[in-house]
Structures are given as structure tokens and as C-alpha cells.
């Protein structure tokens, strides 16, 4: 069986995610929003829930704390967020939206709400609620990772993995 790169599932998911990201950034830019669309999840979480630590934001968005901290660094550099030491725990920083960009934040949130409506129409068009399907996919993969599934279906992988882990 020959595998064509364009048909590999992971690549399909990445292409779709990149297309959504690119088109989201273009929509933001053309409607006068300067915020990179990749950063909206952090902005929306701060807008809706107020100041939070990077760990709290990671829980709220489902991203790793490291990715959230990378995005917070960019948001802070661009003047979208401010940070201060947590009054409850001096080891933590609390991030908040910059008050000087309040109007832009409201537009970002309004646009994201409108995008949700657009996505619902897109799901009807393609006949699959992809948002719901992806959540189910994530839950299933957390419950049983791909490696476990591969070894279950093709036992020869289990033997290879055991050999490698014994070599260490």
C-alpha cells in the first residue's frame, strides 16, 4: 500500500488548522483587529474571567502552561496584557488585559462570537459538528493514546517498544 502525504490524517488536521488560523488572521486584519488570531484564546479567557496566572489560563484554554507563557510574553510585548505579582502567592504572576485596549478586546470577543455562528453553519454544510467531534477525539486519545492503539492492533509494535525500553 502506498501512502500519499496529503492523505496522512495528522497532516490533514494540521492543514485544516492552519487554514482556519490563516483565514482568522486575515478576517481580524481586514476588520481592523491587530491581534494575532493565535492569541485570542488567552485574550478571551482574560476578558471573560479577569486576571489569571499562566497555570489558570492553561486550564481554561487546554493549552500547556509553556505555550500560554509564550503567548503571554507576546501579548505583554505588544501591550495587550499587564502582569503583577499575585497577592495570594508571591511566586506567581497574575496577567490582566491592558485597560488601554479595552475597545479592541470587546471587538475581538464579539468577532469570536460571530465566528462561532459561522462555524455552526460550516458544520451544517459539511454534515459534521467538527467542534464536537474534535472534543470527542481529544477525550478518546487521552483515555487511550495512539501508541496503545497501535500496539493493540499490531502486536509487533509492543515487542519493539519493550526492547527499546529494556535497552535504557
Buried (B, 14 or more C-beta within 10 A) or exposed (E): EEEEEEEEEEEEEEEEEEEBEEEBBEBBEEEEBEBBBEBBBBBBBBBEEEBBBBEBBBEBBEBEBEBBBEBBEBBBEBEBBBBEEBEEEEEBBBBEBBEEBEEBBEBBBEBBEEBEEEBEEBBEEEEEBBEEEEEEEEEEEEEEEEEEEBBEEEEEBBEEEEEEEEEE
